[in-house]
């Protein structure tokens, strides 16, 4: 795939810790929650959902990384609120991803 093609299909990255501490403390449920949320909001095509191994932040877990920004202590009870907070950014990033732009920034 060419570099230009990579830019056009750039997706929002959500990575969940699947380590032996984070996974049983909530990321097992969080994975199902986010898959459902992305499907309901029709965002599956522009979100790259993946798991990662332990990054030595177990004491802060469950840990989720959203476009390089870490979120800690993301228990299944608070995760839907986090997703609602991020929804405008996710929708904007999806629109820009499909149009080839790369201006989305979750910090703005």
C-alpha positions in Angstrom: 0.0 0.0 0.0 1.4 3.4 -0.9 2.0 6.2 1.6 -0.8 8.2 0.1 -3.2 5.3 0.5 -2.2 4.9 4.1 -3.1 8.5 4.8 -6.5 8.2 3.3 -7.5 5.2 5.4 -6.0 6.4 8.6 -8.2 5.2 11.4 -8.7 6.3 15.0 -6.8 3.8 17.1 -8.3 2.4 20.3 -6.0 -0.1 22.1 -7.0 -2.0 25.2 -4.7 -3.7 27.6 -5.3 -7.5 27.5 -2.8 -8.2 30.3 -3.5 -10.5 33.2 -4.4 -7.6 35.5 -6.4 -5.2 33.2 -8.3 -7.9 31.3 -10.1 -9.5 34.3 -10.5 -6.2 36.0 -12.7 -4.8 33.3 -11.2 -4.8 29.8 -12.9 -8.1 29.0 -16.2 -6.3 29.4 -14.9 -3.0 27.9 -14.1 -4.8 24.7 -17.7 -6.0 24.3 -19.0 -2.5 25.3 -16.9 -0.7 22.7 -17.7 -3.2 19.9 -21.4 -2.7 20.6 -21.0 1.1 20.8 -19.1 1.4 17.5 -21.7 -0.8 15.8 -24.7 1.2 17.2 -23.1 4.5 16.1 -21.9 3.2 12.8 -18.3 3.9 13.5 -16.8 0.4 12.9 -15.2 1.3 9.5 -13.0 4.1 10.8 -11.9 2.8 14.2 -9.0 0.4 14.6 -9.8 -1.6 17.7 -7.0 -3.7 19.0 -5.5 -5.2 22.1 -2.0 -4.8 23.5 0.1 -6.6 26.1 0.9 -5.3 29.5 2.8 -1.9 29.5 3.6 -2.0 33.3 0.7 0.3 34.3 -1.2 -2.5 36.1 -1.7 -0.4 39.2 -3.6 2.1 37.1 -5.7 -0.4 35.2 -7.8 -1.2 33.4 -5.9 0.8 30.8 -7.1 1.9 27.3 -5.1 4.0 24.8 -7.1 6.2 22.5 -5.0 7.6 19.7 -1.9 7.6 21.9 -3.7 9.1 24.9 -3.9 6.8 27.8 -7.0 6.4 29.9 -6.6 4.6 33.3 -8.9 2.9 35.7 -11.5 2.5 32.9 -13.9 0.2 34.6 -17.0 -1.0 32.7 -19.2 1.3 34.8 -17.4 4.5 33.6 -16.5 3.4 30.1 -19.9 4.3 28.4 -19.5 7.9 29.8 -16.0 8.1 28.4 -17.3 6.9 25.0 -20.1 9.5 25.0 -17.5 12.2 25.8 -15.4 11.0 22.8 -18.3 10.5 20.4 -18.0 14.0 18.7 -14.3 13.4 18.1 -14.9 9.9 16.8 -17.6 11.1 14.4 -15.4 14.0 13.2 -12.4 11.7 12.7 -14.6 9.2 10.7 -15.8 12.0 8.5 -12.3 13.2 7.9 -11.0 9.7 7.4 -13.5 9.1 4.7 -12.7 12.4 3.0 -8.9 11.9 3.2 -8.3 14.7 5.7 -6.1 14.2 8.8 -6.9 17.2 11.0 -8.8 15.5 13.9 -7.3 16.0 17.3 -8.9 14.6 20.5 -7.3 17.3 22.6 -9.1 20.1 20.8 
